[in-house]
């Protein structure tokens, strides 16, 4: 077991080294990877909420809050300072997450998903309609900010954005994993299997979900701010429901059982998107659709689940993160129980 | 002696079914009170009312002199009334140990967002409880993989991890193999005594009642028709006729 975990640590170190060395070795500013790092953030937020069994189809709203925040603050400060802009984006998305979260954590499943969608579309319309403030569908230009007081050339700026995104993602993945292993994180997972019992343990399921929701909003906001900084513009499309769906899509693609699913999913998604667009023209959506179908049918635990299976086979142990859903109903396992809420009132 | 839980004039009906019609019942500190009665009489409903899951149409429930009707299950749990369920309510996708640690963390209010659940100071307590209910050997297995009997025990252990003053149990040994029933109840009752936990349990098995209860209340036709020491109540011809059958 010790060799197994040290092997895993070694692999992680190699991956980190490759990620850090990439811009230096390749000589490019790695803008493809910067997008991957940035987009993995909102996906991580979706994965957090999925631990409680809740799917948000509106997280693009926080993505847009992040991007527009750096646009507005940057404009007010005539360019601004990257560190300050990112802090402002995190703070704005935290506030927005709290505001929307207070409403949506009262709902579950389809109602939770649709309510998020509704909030995000309200924001989308506002961004489109208030032309004088937001620039309407033309969007809001994001000027290149200084970094720690230094004005940057384009290549240098992109390289630094690469490292900033990478560092934020690394911190977020580590923090996310720690959070899911904490009492709060475990209570979040408990909401998925039996919310009634969560309450009967003296824990407020709504409060636990709100904490996760605000965290996911901040992650989405930081992701939006970074993508906005890379692309130099924020448009209402940032808040559009298709983008919210994309985050959910990428989460399922990567695997929702582990924080690493966010990174794996974002990488594969962006890779397919850019290479399919290059080789097969306008059919990248179809390619992605087929890939997602294959993942759902043959690897329901996503890329990370597939990797864990492969890892288990290679190391010879049963190092599986989690059994596949169908294995939970092995012959000697007891039958799955119906929804818990009904059981409590029963048998009087 | 003043009552810990004091229910007065509880009335609740579900459509045409009257589950309680003016029920008054006291639970005293140190009680091991068994509630018996025909199926569908309203025994579980009483537990649901005392824990805030259902609100009766009439009556009051006090815990240590404080009105608890209208409080949520969470608030009532925080006051010191824990509940175990007839059908175990566990977190099926998490390990038995994790189930227990969540309860212990909640009791001690340990919710630092980046502290490890497995490292909370209460973990020794959790292991002790798991050993007590004979579940130490399955601590690493997912709760969903356990046989019914073990789930039942983990369900009770979860409630005990909350360090309650009063534990309400709904048929604690139904689903447990009859060969193990008494061993488990012996340890459970010993644990309740050791921790000075007052217990109320709904029970159908009269052998369990006579062995483990110090007081019995008979719930029949929406009222408490009789209460007292088991030896008296269980031999009452009327109780024998309506509840025990024979």
Contacts between the chains, C-beta under 8 A, distances in Angstrom:
chain1	res1	chain2	res2	distance
A	175	B	114	7.0
A	178	B	113	7.9
A	178	B	114	4.6
A	178	B	116	7.8
A	179	B	113	5.6
A	179	B	114	6.4
A	181	B	116	5.5
A	181	B	117	6.3
A	181	B	118	7.6
A	182	B	111	7.8
A	182	B	112	6.8
A	182	B	113	5.6
A	182	B	114	5.9
A	182	B	115	5.5
A	182	B	116	6.5
A	182	B	117	5.9
A	183	B	101	7.3
A	183	B	102	6.6
A	183	B	105	3.7
A	183	B	106	7.6
A	183	B	110	5.5
A	183	B	111	5.5
A	183	B	112	7.7
A	183	B	115	7.0
A	183	B	117	4.8
A	183	B	120	6.7
A	184	B	111	5.2
A	184	B	113	5.4
A	185	B	113	7.9
A	185	B	117	7.4
A	186	B	94	6.6
A	186	B	98	5.8
A	186	B	101	7.2
A	186	B	102	5.2
A	186	B	105	7.9
A	186	B	117	5.0
A	187	B	102	5.8
A	187	B	105	7.9
A	187	B	106	7.5
A	187	B	111	7.9
A	189	B	91	7.1
A	189	B	93	6.8
A	189	B	94	6.2
A	190	B	91	4.4
A	190	B	94	6.7
A	190	B	99	8.0
A	190	B	102	5.8
A	192	B	93	7.1
A	193	B	90	7.7
A	193	B	91	4.7
A	193	B	92	5.0
A	193	B	93	5.2
A	193	B	94	7.3
A	194	B	89	5.5
A	194	B	90	6.7
A	194	B	91	5.6
A	194	B	92	7.4
A	196	B	73	7.8
A	196	B	89	6.2
A	197	B	89	4.1
A	197	B	90	6.9
A	197	B	91	6.9
A	197	B	158	7.5
A	199	B	72	6.9
A	199	B	73	4.9
A	199	B	74	4.7
A	199	B	77	7.6
A	200	B	51	7.2
A	200	B	73	5.3
A	200	B	74	7.6
A	200	B	77	5.9
A	200	B	82	7.7
A	200	B	83	5.7
A	200	B	89	7.1
A	201	B	77	6.7
A	201	B	102	6.5
A	201	B	103	5.0
A	201	B	106	4.7
A	201	B	158	7.0
A	201	B	162	6.6
A	202	B	74	5.6
A	202	B	77	4.1
A	202	B	78	4.8
A	202	B	106	4.9
A	202	B	107	7.1
A	202	B	162	6.6
A	203	B	74	7.0
A	203	B	102	7.7
A	203	B	106	4.9
A	204	B	74	6.0
A	211	B	113	7.2
A	328	B	144	6.4
A	328	B	145	7.8
A	333	B	144	7.3
A	333	B	145	5.7
A	334	B	144	7.7
A	334	B	145	7.9
A	334	B	146	7.5
A	334	B	147	6.4
A	334	B	148	6.3
A	334	B	151	7.8
A	336	B	92	7.9
A	336	B	144	7.6
A	337	B	87	7.3
A	337	B	92	7.4
A	340	B	89	5.8
A	343	B	85	7.3
A	343	B	87	4.7
A	343	B	89	7.0
A	344	B	48	7.0
A	344	B	53	6.0
A	344	B	85	6.9
A	344	B	89	7.2
A	345	B	48	6.5
A	345	B	53	7.2
A	345	B	54	7.2
A	346	B	44	7.7
A	346	B	86	7.9
A	346	B	87	7.3
A	347	B	44	5.2
A	347	B	86	5.1
A	347	B	87	7.4
A	347	B	170	7.3
A	348	B	19	6.1
A	348	B	40	6.5
A	348	B	41	7.8
A	348	B	42	5.7
A	348	B	43	6.7
A	348	B	44	4.1
A	348	B	45	4.3
A	348	B	48	7.5
